[in-house]
Amino acid sequence: MRIAVIGAGIVGVTTAYELAADGHEVEVFERRGTVAEETSFANAGVLAPGYVTPWAAPGMPGKVLRQLFSRHAAVRFGGLPGPATLGWLWRWWRACDAAVWGPNRAAMHALARYSRDRMTELQQALHLEFEQSKGLLVLLRTPREVSQARHGLKLLAEMGVDFHLVDAARCREIEPGLQADTPLHAGVHLAQDGVGNCRQFAMLLRAEAQRLGARFRFHHQVQAIEPGAAPVLRFVEQVQDEPAGPAQTERYDAVVLCAALGSLPLLNKLGLRLPMQPVFGYSITAPLRIVEGHPDFGPRAALMDEKYKVAISRLGQRVRVAGAAEIGGAAGQWSQAPLDTLYKVLHDWFPGAAHLAQAQRWKGARPMLPDGPPVLGAGSAPGVWLNLGHGSSGWALSCGSARVLADQIGGRAPAIDTSRLSIDRLR
């Protein structure tokens, strides 16, 4: 089949690779100049299937309201919510019901585990070398945080996740660079999880997809899809600050939408209103200081500060601090408060560990569906397939999502249950 993939973030690149590996003729359309330029550019990089969970969860609305106006709130609004955001929040609130959350959590966890296994297979088979470290340590500052974590730990145990609840002394053995003066009561150690450089992986897999014959068409903006047995793309080539070229059309056997929030205008023209909204995340990335005689001056792998919902990740000789959930707003509108929280958490645990004057800051739009799981499979328009709505877990779910979709297009039964990943659940 001749297949067009729209979007070259981590989801689009993995999808292109899997389709090319199945023998399809693949063309990828991307409005930017290379892969992983937007949401996949500077995410936390954490790979932890047990912590891939719907944002819509029992008790979550109360947690959001209680901290909404806190200086270091994990969730905040980027402005007054409009009608679309209010509608999304209503659906999110309804999805927080335990009867909805339970199946959604199970579906996301199954997909995350499958994705981790598929990533490992690709890494070994293709000899992919990218920045990664083993181990995730969730930091619990107080006894109250430990008590609040008990329910989540019980769920991890029920799902067969390998973890250990450890005391503060053991936390400091696992991560010797932790600041001794910052209160720390306990931690959850997941030795099999860790962190990896999402953008670097995307670039490596792009090269492998090209080796299999996939073509990447950068600076190409898709304007519309004409569905059917042989769908047609209408697109223009546009390099930044230059006039757009003439509109062009090409026919394919199938079109796969992987462009996150950029997919919404195309879906709207097809009459499909997917309830997907941007929830912005922030990160800062800075070089680690090299201190002779102190090899652990900074993190060894990945950490999560449970109080502030902020991740600290080691990527080679750099540290990345990522977090915040900003509902609404725009990619080009920066809020100082989330950045202040990132700097605070880094200073709490690893003061002086990074050259902050050289820090690179980033804000990315996570494509969030109100109930959590992504949408994988055939859309309502003939010839159009969807791989969308991964929220903050695109990196952790990408390889599995791509393999599932390739199997669906190829007429094979996916290796996992996809009943909660269908667009039908959102109708």
N, C-alpha and C positions, 0 to 999 in steps of 0.2 A: 504494500500500500504506500501511496505518497501522502505523507502526513505533515501538516504544519503545526508547530508548537509556538504559541504566543507567550513570550516572557522567558527571560534567561536569568532569573534568580536561581537559587539552589533547587527549587522545585522544578523549574523549567529545564535546567541542565540535566538533572537526574532522569527526568522523563525522556528527554531527547536521547540520552545514552541508552536507556532500556529499550526504547523503540528501535533505535539503530541496531542494538544487539540482537533484536528479534528479526532483523533483516529488512526493516522498512526503510523507505527513502524519506529522510527527515530534513525539514527546513525549520530553523528557529528564527522567529522575528523578535527583535529587541530594540526598544527605542533608545536605549543608552549605547555607549560606545564599546562596552565589553560586558562580561557576565558579572552577576552579583554586585551590582552598583547601587542597589536601593536597600530593601529590607534585609537582604543577606550580607550587607557590606560589613557591619561591625556589631553583630549580635553577641550575646554572652558566650556562645560557643558550647554551652553545657549539654552533654549527652547523658541523660538520666531517665530511662523509661519509666521508672517508678514515680517520678515527679512530673510526668506529662499527664496533666489532668485538666478537666474543664474548669474554666474560670467561673462558670455558673455552677455554684456548689451550695449546699445547705449552709445557712448562716452567713454567706458572703455579703448579701445586701446590708446586714447589720454591721459587719466589719467595715465596709466601705463608708457607711454613714458616720460611724464613730470616729474615723480618722480623716474624714474628708477635708477638714480645715486645719489639720495638724501641719506644722512646719515641714515635717519630713514624711508626709503621707505617701504611702505606696501607690495610692490611686487618687487621681485628681482630674478636674475638668479643665480643658484648654480654652474654655469660653462657655457662653450660654448654649446649651444643647438645642439644636434645631429639631424640626419634626422627624427627620430620618433617625437622628440619634435617640430621641425620645421613644420612637417606635422600637428601636433596637433594644433599649434599656427595658422596655416592657416585656419583650420576648425573653431577654436575659433573666429578668426577675422570675418569670414563670418557669424557666429551665433550671432554676435553683432548687426546685422541688426534688426531694430525695429519690422519688420514683423515676424521674427523668435523668438525674445526675448519675445514678448507679450504672445503668447500661452505657451511658456516654463515657464514663470513666473507664469502664471495662474495654470498650471499643478503642479508645485512645491508647490505653496501655498495651493492648494486643498489637496495635499498629506500630507503636514505638518499639516494642521488643522485636517485632519482625523487621523494622527498619534498621535497628542496630545490627541484627544478624546479617542483613543484606549489605550494609555498609562494610562490615568485617569481611564478607565474601569478596566484595569489590576491591577492597584495600589489598587483600592477599593475592587475588588473581591478577590484578593489574599492577601490583607493586607500587601503590600510591604512597608517597612519603609527604606528610604534611604535619604541621605543628599540632601536637596533641599530648595530653598527659592523663594518666590514670588516677582516679580517685576523686570523690566528691565528699566534702565535709560540710554538713549543715550545722551552723553555729546557733546554739540556744543560750541566750545571755542569762536567763533567770529561771528559777524553779517553775514559775508560772508558764513560761514558754515550753518547758518540758511537759508540763501537765496538758497544755493545749495541743501538744504534738502527739499525745498518746493515741488518739483516735486514728490519725493518719498513719502512725506506725503499725497499728493493728491491720489497717488495710494493706499496707506494704507486705506484711507477713502473709496475709491471706492470698496475695497475688504471687507469692513466692519470690519476692525481691530480696536479694542478699544484702542485709544491712546490720549494723551493730550500733546500739546506743552506748556511747562511751562518755567517761567523765572528762572534766576539764584537763586533767593531767595527760590523759591519752590524746586529747585533741592537740595539745602542744607537742606531743611526740610525733603525731602525724604531720602537723604543720609547725615546725620549730620557729618560724618567723613571726608567729602571732604575738602581738603586743601583750606583755604580761600584765599591764595595768588596766586593761579593758575587762570589765566583768564578764566572766564566762562560766556557766554552770555545767553544760554538757554539750554533746554534739551527736549527730547521726552520721555515721561513716558508711559510705557506699563505695567499697573498694573496686567494684567492677564498672562503675560509671566513670565519668571524667569530662574532659573538655577537648575540643578540636577546633581548628581554624576553618570555619565554614567557607569563607571566600576562597581560601587556598584550595580546599577540596573541590569547589566548583570549577576553578580554573583547570585543575588536573583532569577532572572528569570531562570537561569540555574538549580537551585535547584528545581524550580517548574516544569520545563521540565522533569527533572529526576524523579520527583514524578509521572509524567504521563507515565513514561516508556522510555523516551529518553535516549540513551547511548552516552556518550562523550568519544571519543578515542583520548586522548592527545598524543603528541609526535608521531603522525602519519602523514607522508608526502605522499600526493597523487601524483603519478607520471604521471598517464594517465587515461583517460576515454574512454572506448569503447562504443560508442552510440548504440542505438537500442531500441527495444520494452522493453528489460530488460538490461539496460546499466550495464557495468562491470567497477569496479574501480580497478586499480593497485596501490598498496601503500606499503610503508615500515614503520616500526616502528624505530624511531631514537631518542634516548635521547642524549642531548648535550654532546660532547666530547667522545661519545661511538660509535663503529662501527654500521652501520645500520643493521637491521635484514634482513632476506631474503624477497624478494618481494612476496607479497600476492595478491590475487584477490578475489573479492566478487561481487555478482550480486544483483542488486536492481531493483525496479520498476520505480524509477526516481532518478535523481541526481540534487541537487540544488547547484549552485556555488554562494557562499557568501564570498569568500576569497579575495575580493578587488583586489589589484594589483597582489596578488599571484595566481589569476585566469588566468592571461594572458598566461603563458606557457601552461596551459591545453587547453585554447581556441585555441591557435595557432596550437596545434597538431590536433585539430578538424577542422582546416581550417577557423576559425573565427577570423578575425583581428578586435578586438574591439578597437576603438580609445580612450584609457584610459591611462592617464599619471599621474605620481606622482607630486602633488604640496604640498611641505612640510610645515607644520606648527610647531611652537615652543610654548612651555609653560614653566613657572616656577611655582612651588607650594611650599608654605612655611607656617609654623605655624604662626598664628596671635599672637601678643603680648597681654597679658592680663594686662590691666592697671586699677587698682582699682579706681572706681569713673568715669571711661570713658568707658561705655559699647559700644560706637559706634566708637571705635578706629580701624577703618577699615570699609570695605563695609558691608552693610546689606544683599544685594542680588547680582544682576548682573548689570554691567555697560558696556557701549561700548564707547570708545573714538573715535569719528567719524573721527578726523583728522588722527590718526595713525592706525585705524581699529584694535584696540586692546581691548580685553574684560578683565574685572576684575570681578572675581566671588568669592563669599563666599561659601565654602564647609565645613560646620561644623565649626571647629575652625582653618580652613586653608584658605588661599587666593590663588587663581590661576589667573595668568595673561597669556593670550594666544593671539597669533596673527601671523602675517607674512604669506606671500605666496611666497615660494621659488620654482621656476620652475627648474626642473632638479636637478642634484647633487645626493647624496646618503644618506641613513638613518644614516650611521656612520660618515658622514662628517659634522662637526658643523661649522656654521658661527657665528662669534661673533656679527656682526651688528644686526641681529634680536633680540638676547638676550639683547643687549644694549638698544634697543627700548622698550622691555618689562620692564626692570628695570626703564627706564626713565618715562614711563607712570605711573607705580606704585608710583614712587617718586613724580611725579607731583600731584597726587590726594590723596595718602595716605602715606606720608613720615613717615618712622619709624614704620609703622603698622605691619610689619612682621619680623620674625627672618630670615633674608636673608642668614645668615651663614648656615642655615639648609635647604636651598632651594633645591628642586628636579627639575632638568631640564629635558625636554623631547622634542623630535623631532619625528613627525609622518608623514607618507605619506598619504595624502588625495587622494583617487582614483577619479580623475576628468575626466569626459567626456567633450568634447569641448563645448557642447551647454547647459549643466546644469542638466537636469533631469536625474535620474537614469534609468537603464534598468530593467524592471520587466516583467517576463513572459517566455514563451518557447523560447529556443534558436533555432538555425538553425539545430542542430543535434538532432535526435530523442532521447527522454528520458532525455534530458538535459534542465534544467531551470535556469534562471539567476535572481539574485537579487544583482545588481552591480552598481558602479559608483555614489555613493551618495556624493562624494566630501567632502566638509567641513560640510555637513549637515546630516551625517549618524545618529547621535544621535537624531536629530529632526525628521528624516524621518523613523527611523527603525521600530517602532511598526506598523505604517501604511503600510509600504512596505511589512512586513512579513504577515500581514493579507490579503493584496491584493494577494500576491503570493499563499498563502494557498487556497484562494477562487478559483484562476485560476486552481490550480492543482486539486482541488475538483470538477471542472466543474461548479462552480457557478459564476455568474456575480459579480465582485467587486462593492463595494459601491460607488466608484468614477470612473470618466472617465479615462481610462488608454491609450487612443490613443497616447498621447505624451510620454508615458513611454515604448513604444514598441521598440524593437531593429530595427524594420523596418525603423524608422526615421533616422537611422545612415547609412543606406546602400547607 
